[in-house]
């Protein structure tokens, strides 16, 4: 499994554990800090978040927040 795929899996599992639903805004730090503690770099996390934004699954919101647009893959 590539590092991108590992990061994507960990990020999606974290969002699911937070029970994030579509149209809900969450603090970006609530996602990034646990993933950083698990050994993922900020660049790896942002790369996956950017890919999810391109897929229109989430968007970056003002104030270091994320908004889920549709259900997680």
C-alpha positions in Angstrom: 0.0 0.0 0.0 1.4 3.4 -0.9 1.9 6.1 1.7 -0.9 8.2 0.1 -3.3 5.2 0.4 -2.3 4.7 4.1 -2.8 8.3 4.8 -6.2 8.3 3.0 -7.3 5.2 4.9 -6.3 6.7 8.3 -7.9 10.1 7.5 -11.2 8.5 6.5 -11.2 6.2 9.5 -10.6 9.3 11.7 -13.5 11.2 10.1 -15.8 8.1 10.5 -14.8 7.8 14.2 -15.8 11.4 14.6 -19.2 10.5 13.0 -19.0 13.4 10.6 -22.0 13.7 8.4 -22.6 15.7 5.2 -23.0 19.5 5.7 -21.2 19.3 9.0 -18.2 21.6 9.6 -15.4 20.3 11.8 -12.1 21.8 13.0 -9.2 20.8 10.8 -7.0 20.4 13.9 -9.3 17.7 15.2 -8.3 15.6 12.2 -4.7 16.7 11.7 -3.4 16.4 15.3 -4.2 12.7 15.8 -2.9 11.8 12.4 0.4 13.7 13.1 0.6 11.8 16.4 0.2 8.6 14.4 3.2 9.5 12.2 1.7 11.2 9.2 3.2 14.4 8.1 1.3 17.6 7.5 2.1 17.4 3.8 0.7 13.8 3.5 -2.5 14.8 5.3 -3.0 18.0 3.2 -2.3 16.0 0.0 -5.2 13.6 0.9 -7.5 16.4 2.0 -6.8 18.2 -1.3 -7.6 15.0 -3.3 -10.9 14.7 -1.3 -11.7 18.3 -2.1 -11.0 17.7 -5.9 -13.4 14.7 -5.6 -16.0 17.1 -4.1 -16.2 15.0 -0.9 -15.2 17.9 1.3 -14.3 21.6 1.1 -12.0 23.8 3.2 -14.0 26.3 5.1 -12.9 29.6 6.7 -11.2 29.4 10.1 -9.2 26.2 9.6 -12.3 24.1 9.2 -13.5 21.3 6.9 -17.0 20.8 5.6 -18.1 17.4 4.4 -20.2 17.6 1.2 -21.3 14.0 0.8 -20.9 10.7 2.5 -17.4 9.3 2.9 -16.2 6.7 0.3 
